[in-house]
Each structure stands twice: as structure tokens, then as C-alpha cells.
Amino acid sequence: MSSSEIDNTIIKQLADYFIDAQKSDLPDNVALKTKHHILDTLAAMVSGTTLPPGEFAIKYAKLQGTSDQSQIIGTNFLTNAVTASLANGMLAHSDETDDSHAASGTHPGCTIIPPALAMGEKNQTDGKTFLNSIALGYDMCARFMRAFGGGTFQRMHGRGFSSHAIGGVFGAAAAAGTHIELDEQKVRYLLSYTTQQASGITAWQLDLEHIEKAFDFAGMPCRSGATAATMVEAGFSGVWDVIEGQNNFFDCFASEHFRSELIKGLGSHYEIMDTNIKKYCVGSPIQAPVDALLNIVRDHEVNPSDLNNMTVYLAHGDSRLTSDAQTMPDINLRYLLAVSLLDRGLSFEAGHDFDRMSNEDVVQIMNKIQVETDPSLITPESPRQGVVEFNHNNGEKFRNHVVVVKGAMEDPLSTDEVETKERPLLEMVVGKDKTDKLIDTIWNLESLGNVRDLRELLRP
């Protein structure tokens, strides 16, 4: 290409955006929403230290040796940025606390924030760079999956590819790469090493302990994204254009794709605005039924002794995430409804109490709950609706239909509501004083001079 020609290739436009994203000013609403997701993911990491996937991640990280680069969240242990990215990613997806982007089939926060934090610590970047890196990561995570288009996206799932891992690695690399010195060439190489590591299959659905799932959804893409960034930082050269060049990523993965989705509205439409924060720390399909039952409890003042039977309507009925045979409490629909009725709310502790699943009072309620399929409950606008019918012993019937779950992109949590969710998750590990300071720091992230200053607030 001669010097007089203008380079309008997609990868050139992405490179320019990556470089600009390091220091640009986010719109106020985007910056605030980004802070919500940062706090939500940090709380998922901290609470993840109390769960088996997180415990294994910490054990693995300690076996890799020490370094002063990056901290394993919820501990005093420091290691290299790549290992920290992997471990903290698994902490963030140790259960069902983290956020989700429905249109792309990804869990962005758990793949983007751990490597951004690890690289920010390693290179001692400031809070504004950290904030911007997160918004960029969400853009790339979702856009790379959007670029496959709806039909191809579904066929990828049919072939067993995992959108969570594949989309996640691009978000991770973009967020991690923002913390190194970037130019056009380095962005091109960063994306090249990222595409080579794009992987993941849906065999995670057979994981009964959420440990491999935590690696597939988060640990692996976090590690791979941080690896790509540190390789480029070390001076690795790579392929010039893996988006449209010979044997490129899209042609290799799918016969039908829409690369233009990578740059459509880039800089004006931010994917983080389309990302959901869970109100409850349980599986996404269970959010609406729990909300519906608690609406009935509040509106009609019913108690466990009032229940004759309950029918729950979901778009897909019983599934791996809702079946009464599910051994994990945070994705067992009947168990979660039972404890929600007993407690008149749903706490993190109740959602992760294995022993309580066999308590007599819980089992009695679970046996009164029937799950039915209603395909009309899935629409493009509201794909995860839920209906609960509560049949009272006195013959009354109460019905509640949740179309949009609180916390979804259509009805996002307010700043106060985000704090209400995150405080108990953080306080159980780091205590109230550090939680207060952490929340204040995140809300004022642009004033943070060094990402390493978060370390003390993220350890017991």
C-alpha cells in the first residue's frame, strides 16, 4: 500500500481504537456502568475464595512461584501477571455471581477484569487506564462473537464451540493490552496471538463441580489474553492481519461471518451498556423465578406453611441448570425457590449451602414445586422470563410473571443496588472497613494513581 492510500482495513480501525482507548474520556454513563461491573466482578472474585473452584485456583497459583507483579485476589500472595490472570479469572467465575452479555453468549466480567487488573498491577498503570481497558474489553468480547452473526453463532454452538471462552479471550487480550505501550503494529500482533489461542468446547456442561467451567469460562481466556499481551510487550512479532488476511480467524472458524460488526458503532455504542448484572448469585435462568416468588411473598405475605403447591414456567422447562437432580445448590431451581420462601429472600450463603439441600423443611417445599415448559417466554427482547404460580392451602392462587429481571440491560441496577449486592460478598472476606474504602475507590477510579493501591483493599 502506497503512502497516498488510506488504510480502511478493519484491523487498522481496531488498532486506532485500541490506542485511543488508553487515554480517552468515556461518556459519563458508560464510565459509571463500567464501574458497576468492575465492583461486581471484584466481589465475585473475593467471594470466590470461599468456594472450591477458587480454592483450587489459589492452590494452583501458589505452585507456579512468586513474583511482585500481581496479586491473587483475597490473599496476600503475589505472582506473575499471567498466573494471576488465570487464578483470578477462576475466582471470578467460581459460581454464578458474575455478569453476562446475552446477545454474545459470554460472561465478560470474569474474562476481562482479572487480566486488566493483573497487567495494571504489573505495569503500575493508573485508574483511568484501568477503567478504559475494561470498557474496551467488553467491546471486543461481544463484538468478536457478534461478527459471527446469529446463524453462524448457533451453528458454532451446535458444533460444540464455547462462545464464553472464544469471545472472552478477545476481551481479555484487549483489556490486558491496554496496559502496555501500544502502536498499530503491536495491536495487530496482539490480535494475532489472541486468535491463535481462541478455543473452548461446550464439554464444560458435563462438569458437576464448576471447576472446569470456571477455567473454560474465565481462567483460560484470562490466561491467554494476558499471555498475548505479555508476548507483544516482550517484542514478539506476529501476523499482520488475522481479521481479513490469508487464512484469517473468521474464514477458519466459519463459512458465514460479518466482520463489519467489529467496528459498527465503535466509539458510540458501548457493549458494556448491554451487559447484565445478576441481582442474585445464582444461574441466569433462575433469576426470574426467584424474583417472581419473592414478589408473591412480598405482595401477598405468604409463608411456607401456606404452600399447597407451586408451578414454575420457564422457556426450556427442566434443564441441566434447573433440574431437581442438580447437585450444585446455586443452579438447583427447586432448592433456591424453597430457601427463598423460607428466608423471604436469597442470600449468597443460602445459595451455596450444600448441607441445607437435604434439610427436611427444604425438601418438603422442593417436592411441592413443578417445572413446566412455556416456549412463549423466550423473546428477542426478553429471553429469560419466568412465571411462578403459588397455590395457597386456602384455595387462592397467586401468579407473578417477571418479564425483565432486575439487573438486566433493560432494567439495570442503580449504584445503590449494586452496592447492596456487593457489600456482603466483599465483607465476608475483607471486612467492612476495606469494603467501604474499596467501593469509594471504584466510584472515584479516575483519581487512582496506581492500580497497585487496590491490593491492600482486596486482601483479608
C-alpha positions in Angstrom: 0.0 0.0 0.0 1.5 3.4 -1.0 1.7 6.3 1.4 -1.0 8.1 -0.5 -3.6 5.3 0.1 -5.8 5.3 3.1 -5.8 2.1 5.1 -9.5 1.3 5.9 -9.0 -2.3 6.9 -10.9 -3.5 9.9 -7.8 -4.3 11.8 -6.4 -0.8 11.2 -9.6 0.7 12.6 -9.4 -1.6 15.6 -5.8 -0.7 16.2 -6.6 3.0 16.1 -9.4 2.5 18.6 -7.2 0.4 20.9 -4.6 3.1 21.0 -7.1 5.9 21.6 -8.9 3.8 24.3 -5.8 4.0 26.6 -6.4 7.7 27.4 -9.8 8.7 26.0 -12.6 10.0 28.1 -15.6 7.7 28.4 -19.1 9.2 28.4 -20.3 9.6 32.0 -23.0 7.0 31.8 -20.5 4.5 30.3 -17.9 5.2 32.9 -20.4 4.7 35.7 -21.8 1.4 34.2 -18.2 0.2 33.8 -17.5 0.9 37.5 -20.6 -1.1 38.4 -19.2 -4.1 36.5 -15.7 -3.7 38.0 -17.1 -3.7 41.5 -19.4 -6.6 40.7 -16.6 -8.7 39.3 -14.2 -7.9 42.2 -16.9 -9.0 44.6 -17.3 -12.2 42.6 -13.5 -12.8 42.9 -13.4 -12.1 46.6 -16.4 -14.3 47.4 -14.9 -16.9 45.0 -12.1 -17.5 47.5 -14.6 -19.3 49.7 -15.7 -21.8 47.0 -13.9 -25.0 45.7 -13.0 -23.6 42.2 -11.4 -20.6 43.8 -9.6 -22.7 46.4 -8.1 -24.8 43.6 -7.2 -21.7 41.6 -5.3 -20.3 44.6 -3.5 -23.6 45.2 -2.5 -23.8 41.5 -1.2 -20.2 41.5 1.0 -20.9 44.6 2.5 -23.8 42.8 3.7 -21.5 40.0 6.0 -19.5 42.2 6.2 -15.9 43.4 6.7 -12.6 41.7 5.9 -9.0 42.7 3.8 -8.4 39.6 0.2 -9.2 40.5 -1.9 -10.3 43.5 -4.2 -13.3 43.8 -7.4 -11.6 45.0 -8.4 -12.4 48.5 -4.9 -13.4 49.5 -1.5 -11.9 50.2 0.1 -14.0 47.5 1.9 -12.3 44.6 2.8 -14.0 41.4 3.3 -13.2 37.7 0.6 -11.5 35.7 -0.3 -14.5 33.6 -0.8 -16.8 36.5 -2.7 -14.1 38.4 -5.0 -13.6 35.4 -5.8 -17.3 35.3 -6.4 -17.7 39.0 -8.4 -14.5 39.4 -10.5 -15.4 36.4 -11.4 -18.7 38.1 -12.2 -16.8 41.3 -14.5 -14.5 39.3 -16.4 -17.5 37.9 -16.3 -19.8 40.9 -20.0 -19.8 40.8 -22.9 -17.8 39.3 -22.2 -14.4 40.7 -20.6 -12.6 37.7 -22.2 -10.7 34.9 -23.4 -11.8 31.4 -23.9 -10.5 27.9 -26.8 -12.4 26.4 -26.5 -11.4 22.8 -22.9 -12.7 22.5 -23.3 -15.7 24.8 -20.5 -14.5 27.1 -19.7 -13.7 30.7 -17.5 -10.7 30.0 -16.5 -9.5 33.5 -14.8 -12.7 34.6 -12.6 -12.7 31.5 -11.8 -9.0 31.2 -11.3 -7.6 34.6 -8.8 -10.2 36.0 -6.2 -9.7 33.3 -6.7 -5.9 33.2 -6.1 -5.8 37.0 -3.1 -8.1 36.8 -1.5 -6.1 33.9 -2.4 -2.9 35.6 -0.6 -4.0 38.8 2.4 -5.3 36.8 2.9 -2.1 34.9 1.6 0.2 37.7 -0.9 2.0 35.4 -3.4 4.5 36.7 -7.1 4.1 37.4 -8.3 5.8 34.3 -6.3 3.5 32.1 -7.8 0.5 34.1 -11.3 1.9 33.6 -10.8 2.4 29.9 -9.3 -1.0 29.5 -12.5 -2.6 30.9 -14.8 -0.8 28.5 -12.6 -1.7 25.6 -12.5 -5.4 26.7 -16.3 -5.6 26.8 -16.5 -4.1 23.3 -14.1 -6.7 21.9 -15.6 -9.7 23.8 -19.1 -9.1 22.5 -18.1 -7.8 19.0 -16.0 -10.8 18.1 -19.0 -13.0 18.8 -21.4 -10.7 17.0 -19.2 -10.9 14.0 -20.1 -14.5 13.5 -23.8 -13.5 13.1 -26.8 -15.1 14.6 -27.0 -18.2 12.4 -23.3 -19.0 12.5 -23.2 -18.3 16.2 -25.9 -21.0 16.7 -24.1 -23.4 14.4 -20.9 -22.9 16.3 -22.7 -24.0 19.5 -24.1 -27.0 17.5 -20.6 -28.0 16.7 -19.6 -27.7 20.4 -17.7 -24.4 20.4 -17.9 -22.4 23.6 -18.8 -18.7 23.0 -17.9 -17.9 26.6 -14.3 -18.9 26.1 -13.9 -17.7 22.5 -15.4 -14.3 23.0 -13.8 -14.0 26.3 -10.2 -14.3 25.1 -10.6 -11.2 22.8 -12.0 -9.2 25.7 -9.2 -10.4 27.9 -6.4 -9.5 25.4 -7.9 -6.1 24.7 -8.1 -5.3 28.4 -4.6 -6.6 29.1 -3.1 -5.0 26.1 -4.3 -1.5 27.1 -1.7 -1.7 30.0 1.3 -1.9 27.7 2.7 0.7 25.2 0.7 0.2 22.1 1.1 1.2 18.5 -0.6 -0.1 15.4 1.9 -2.9 14.8 1.6 -4.1 18.4 -2.2 -4.2 18.2 -2.0 -6.3 15.1 0.4 -8.8 16.8 -1.7 -8.8 19.9 -4.8 -9.9 17.9 -2.7 -12.4 16.0 -1.6 -14.2 19.2 -5.1 -13.9 20.6 -6.7 -15.7 17.6 -4.2 -18.5 17.8 -5.3 -19.1 21.4 -9.1 -18.8 20.7 -10.5 -22.1 21.9 -13.1 -23.8 24.1 -15.8 -26.5 23.7 -19.1 -27.0 25.5 -18.0 -30.2 27.2 -18.0 -27.9 30.3 -21.7 -28.7 30.6 -20.7 -32.1 32.0 -18.7 -30.6 34.8 -20.6 -31.3 38.1 -18.3 -29.2 40.4 -18.0 -25.9 38.4 -14.2 -26.3 38.4 -13.5 -26.9 34.8 -16.3 -24.5 33.9 -14.5 -21.8 35.9 -11.4 -22.5 33.8 -13.2 -22.7 30.5 -15.3 -19.6 31.0 -12.7 -17.4 32.7 -9.3 -18.9 33.7 -8.3 -20.0 30.2 -9.3 -16.8 28.3 -7.8 -14.6 31.1 -4.5 -16.5 30.9 -4.5 -16.5 27.1 -5.3 -12.8 26.9 -2.6 -11.9 29.4 -0.1 -14.2 27.5 -0.8 -12.4 24.2 -0.2 -9.0 25.9 3.0 -10.0 27.6 4.4 -11.7 24.5 3.8 -8.5 22.5 5.2 -6.5 25.3 8.4 -8.7 25.2 8.8 -7.8 21.5 7.3 -10.8 19.8 6.4 -10.2 16.1 3.3 -11.8 14.5 0.9 -11.9 11.6 -0.1 -8.6 10.1 -3.8 -9.1 9.6 -5.7 -12.0 11.1 -9.1 -10.4 10.5 -9.2 -10.2 6.7 -5.8 -11.6 5.6 -4.9 -15.1 4.3 -6.2 -18.0 6.5 -7.7 -15.4 8.8 -9.6 -16.2 12.0 -13.1 -15.8 10.6 -12.6 -17.8 7.5 -11.1 -20.6 9.5 -13.9 -20.7 12.1 -17.0 -20.2 10.0 -18.1 -20.0 6.4 -20.6 -17.2 7.2 -19.5 -14.2 9.1 -20.0 -10.4 9.4 -16.6 -8.8 10.2 -18.1 -5.3 9.9 -19.8 -5.9 13.3 -16.3 -5.4 14.9 -16.4 -1.7 14.0 -20.1 -0.9 13.7 -20.8 1.9 16.0 -17.4 1.6 17.6 -16.9 4.5 19.9 -20.5 5.4 20.1 -22.2 2.1 21.1 -20.5 0.5 24.2 -21.3 -3.2 24.7 -21.0 -2.8 28.5 -24.3 -1.0 28.4 -25.9 -4.2 27.0 -24.4 -6.4 29.8 -26.4 -7.8 32.7 -25.5 -7.8 36.4 -27.2 -10.5 38.4 -29.3 -9.5 41.3 -28.9 -12.9 42.9 -25.8 -15.1 42.9 -27.4 -18.0 41.1 -27.7 -19.2 37.5 -29.2 -16.8 35.0 -32.3 -18.9 34.1 -33.2 -19.0 37.8 -33.1 -15.2 38.3 -36.7 -14.6 37.1 -38.4 -17.4 39.0 -36.8 -16.3 42.3 -37.8 -12.7 41.6 -41.4 -13.8 40.8 -41.7 -15.9 44.0 -40.3 -13.1 46.2 -42.7 -10.7 44.6 -45.5 -13.0 45.7 -44.1 -13.3 49.2 -43.9 -9.5 49.5 -47.2 -8.7 47.8 -49.4 -11.4 49.5 -47.4 -12.1 52.7 -47.4 -15.8 52.2 -45.4 -18.2 54.3 -44.0 -21.7 53.8 -47.0 -23.2 55.7 -49.3 -21.6 53.2 -48.0 -23.5 50.2 -50.1 -26.3 48.7 -48.0 -26.5 45.5 -46.1 -24.3 43.1 -45.7 -24.4 39.4 -42.9 -22.6 37.6 -42.9 -21.9 33.9 -39.7 -21.5 32.0 -38.9 -21.2 28.3 -37.0 -24.5 28.4 -38.6 -26.2 31.4 -36.3 -28.5 33.4 -32.8 -28.4 32.2 -29.3 -29.0 33.4 -29.5 -25.7 35.2 -32.9 -26.2 36.9 -33.4 -30.0 37.3 -34.1 -31.3 40.8 -31.2 -33.7 40.1 -28.8 -30.8 40.0 -26.2 -31.3 42.8 -24.9 -27.7 43.0 -27.2 -25.5 45.1 -26.6 -22.3 43.1 -28.1 -23.8 40.0 -30.8 -26.0 41.5 -34.1 -24.2 40.8 -36.3 -26.0 43.3 -33.8 -25.7 46.1 -33.3 -22.0 45.5 -37.1 -21.4 45.4 -37.5 -23.3 48.7 -34.9 -21.4 50.6 -36.2 -18.1 49.1 -39.6 -18.9 50.5 -38.2 -20.0 53.9 -35.9 -17.0 54.2 -38.1 -14.4 52.4 -35.0 -13.6 50.4 -32.0 -15.2 48.8 -28.5 -14.7 50.3 -25.1 -15.8 48.9 -24.8 -18.2 51.9 -28.1 -19.9 51.2 -27.3 -20.2 47.5 -24.2 -22.2 48.3 -25.2 -24.3 51.3 -24.8 -28.0 50.2 -25.9 -29.4 53.5 -29.2 -27.4 53.5 -30.3 -29.1 50.3 -31.1 -32.2 52.3 -32.9 -30.4 55.2 -36.4 -31.8 55.8 -38.1 -28.4 55.7 -36.3 -27.6 52.4 -37.0 -30.9 50.8 -40.7 -30.7 51.7 -41.1 -27.5 49.7 -38.9 -28.8 46.8 -41.3 -31.7 46.5 -44.2 -29.3 46.0 -42.6 -27.5 43.1 -43.3 -28.5 39.5 -41.5 -27.0 36.4 -43.3 -26.6 33.1 -42.1 -25.5 29.7 -43.6 -22.4 28.0 -41.7 -21.5 24.8 -43.6 -18.2 24.6 -41.5 -17.0 27.5 -38.4 -16.5 25.2 -38.5 -13.4 23.0 -35.6 -11.5 21.4 -36.3 -8.6 23.8 -36.6 -10.7 27.0 -35.1 -14.2 26.6 -35.1 -15.2 30.3 -38.6 -14.6 31.6 -40.2 -16.6 34.4 -43.6 -17.3 35.8 -44.5 -18.6 39.3 -48.0 -19.8 40.3 -48.3 -20.2 44.1 -51.3 -22.3 45.1 -52.4 -21.4 48.7 -53.7 -24.0 51.1 -56.9 -21.9 51.3 -57.6 -22.3 47.6 -56.2 -18.9 46.5 -53.8 -18.8 43.5 -51.2 -16.1 43.2 -49.3 -15.6 39.9 -46.3 -13.4 39.1 -44.7 -13.0 35.7 -41.2 -11.5 35.5 -40.6 -10.3 32.0 -37.3 -8.4 32.7 -35.2 -9.4 35.6 -33.8 -6.5 37.7 -30.2 -6.1 36.7 -30.7 -6.9 33.1 -29.7 -4.4 30.5 -33.3 -3.3 30.1 -33.6 -2.6 33.8 -30.1 -2.1 35.2 -29.3 -1.9 38.9 -28.7 1.5 40.3 -25.4 2.4 42.1 -27.1 1.8 45.4 -28.5 -1.6 44.3 -25.0 -2.6 43.1 -23.6 -1.7 46.5 -26.3 -3.7 48.2 -25.4 -6.8 46.2 -21.6 -6.5 46.5 -21.2 -5.4 50.2 -21.9 -8.8 51.8 -19.8 -10.6 49.2 -16.8 -8.4 50.0 -17.3 -8.1 53.7 -17.2 -11.9 54.3 -13.5 -11.9 53.3 -12.0 -8.4 53.6 -14.2 -6.9 56.3 -16.4 -3.7 56.4 -13.6 -1.0 56.6 -11.8 -2.3 53.5 -15.1 -2.8 51.7 -16.1 0.8 52.4 -12.7 2.1 51.1 -12.8 -0.2 48.0 -16.3 0.9 47.0 -15.3 4.6 47.4 -12.1 4.0 45.3 -14.0 2.3 42.5 -16.6 5.1 42.3 -13.7 7.5 42.0 -11.4 5.3 39.9 -10.2 8.2 37.7 -8.4 9.6 40.7 -6.4 6.4 41.4 -2.8 7.0 40.7 -1.6 3.3 40.7 -3.6 0.2 40.3 -1.4 -1.5 42.9 -3.1 0.7 45.5 -6.1 -1.7 45.2 -4.1 -4.6 46.6 -4.5 -3.8 50.3 -8.2 -3.4 49.8 -8.6 -6.9 48.2 -6.9 -9.0 50.9 -8.1 -10.0 54.4 
